[in-house]
Amino acid sequence: MYHYKEMLSHLAENRLLRSLQQSQLEPGHLPHLKGKGLLLFSSNNYLGLSHHPLLKNAAIEAINAWGIGSGASRLVCGNNILYTRLEEKLARLKQTEAALVFSTGYLANTGTLAAITKKGDLILADRLNHASLIEGSRLSGATLRVYRHRDMTHLQTLLSKSKKGQRIFIVTDGIFSMDGDIAPLPDIIQLAERFDAMVYLDDAHATGVIGENGGGTASHYNLSSPRLIQMGTLSKALGGLGGFIAGSHDLIQYLINNARPLIYTTALPPATLAAAISALDLIHQDTALIERLWENRDYFYQKITALGFNTLESETPIVPIVLGDSQKALIFSERLLKEGLHVPAIRPPTVPQKTARLRVTLSATHTKAHIDTLTDHLKKIGQTLGVI
Ligand SMILES: Cc1ncc(COP(=O)(O)O)c(C=O)c1O
């Protein structure tokens, strides 16, 4: 017998039960949740591109030209010409020789890590890496060791314990999805050079957000390295769906031959590819949306820290408000919801024990008035709950 009911009751008792909320973004007015008139501070749609007219038109044109579905995997007959155009633009954005698009960021991570590492290799992963990186690391059978979050001394200690001749991969998020801080990539690369390791960088939240024209973490630090493999998504700042790897021509050819989620799944719909091309053209030509995102982020951050909330070391449009206790985080989030504000409570196991939090994400589509409304309610509820 499978004890689903008991397992669910256990989660509910510990305030850890998750449920799906129906959400429909209101056309043309991005930060609202239809029906409930909610203001969203929970989306990864950092630039508001999911509703941008240019992207919508590009998608519609692609549907008219090629239909809804791609019909097969990329290696059979699903490799629409739009893939080539998109991958050229991604390689330009990431300053690499080549790029390869997967159906999601999750698949890009699991497929690539499983393909490039093998039993006997050593993977050193930041403790706060995204679940898909952990999954990919486990799939390969390589030895996985976790270093304390952004702790270069700990990383160095683990590197120095590696076996002679062992292949080493340091795996890190660029912007950490729950803390909103940035990986110390220059230090990581330096250690990689010293210990002859490769670096795998998950730029899901950094692509389109930091660096020149949204180029991501490597661009943010103005660095490039042959040791670096960059991953990104088309699903967050770029507004659509899909993931990608950017790196050397040889790496990409290797993945085409070895990454199972690339080989054994149906190719993305042409509309999705066309929208991503349009998104990349847009941020290449005009950084206004990225600038607006950062204005909003800085405006919110200055207000929230002045109120005395614990925002960890957030440096980006992801701003955690740490409350510690799961129950408190849920109550806080529920009270915000009653005021028409959608700010999710993030609880273990997504974040470490005792660090339950609200996770605020800013978008270029928020107005100052939206942000004022949020901070006013955060202040009121925070005082009532004794958080500030
Ligand atoms: C850091 C990180 N990596 C990878 C992913 C997966 O990307 P996608 O949503 O495109 O599958 C996410 C998204 O949840 C993420 O936050």
The ligand as an SDF file (V2000), in Angstrom:
LIG
                    3D

 16 16  0  0  0  0  0  0  0  0999 V2000
   18.4280   28.2980  -11.0310 C   0  0  0  0  0  0  0  0  0  0  0  0
   17.4900   27.5850  -11.9330 C   0  0  0  0  0  0  0  0  0  0  0  0
   17.9750   26.7110  -12.8260 N   0  0  0  0  0  0  0  0  0  0  0  0
   17.1640   26.0530  -13.6700 C   0  0  0  0  0  0  0  0  0  0  0  0
   15.8110   26.2500  -13.6670 C   0  0  0  0  0  0  0  0  0  0  0  0
   14.9540   25.4860  -14.6120 C   0  0  0  0  0  0  0  0  0  0  0  0
   14.6320   26.2900  -15.7010 O   0  0  0  0  0  0  0  0  0  0  0  0
   13.2560   26.0910  -16.4830 P   0  0  0  0  0  0  0  0  0  0  0  0
   12.1760   26.6870  -15.6480 O   0  0  0  0  0  0  0  0  0  0  0  0
   13.4790   26.7940  -17.7710 O   0  0  0  0  0  0  0  0  0  0  0  0
   13.0760   24.6180  -16.6570 O   0  0  0  0  0  0  0  0  0  0  0  0
   15.2630   27.1660  -12.7720 C   0  0  0  0  0  0  0  0  0  0  0  0
   13.7980   27.4420  -12.7850 C   0  0  0  0  0  0  0  0  0  0  0  0
   13.0460   27.1260  -11.9740 O   0  0  0  0  0  0  0  0  0  0  0  0
   16.1050   27.8360  -11.8730 C   0  0  0  0  0  0  0  0  0  0  0  0
   15.6110   28.6920  -10.9710 O   0  0  0  0  0  0  0  0  0  0  0  0
  1  2  1  0
  2  3  1  0
  2 15  2  0
  3  4  2  0
  4  5  1  0
  5  6  1  0
  5 12  2  0
  6  7  1  0
  7  8  1  0
  8  9  2  0
  8 10  1  0
  8 11  1  0
 12 13  1  0
 12 15  1  0
 13 14  2  0
 15 16  1  0
M  END
$$$$
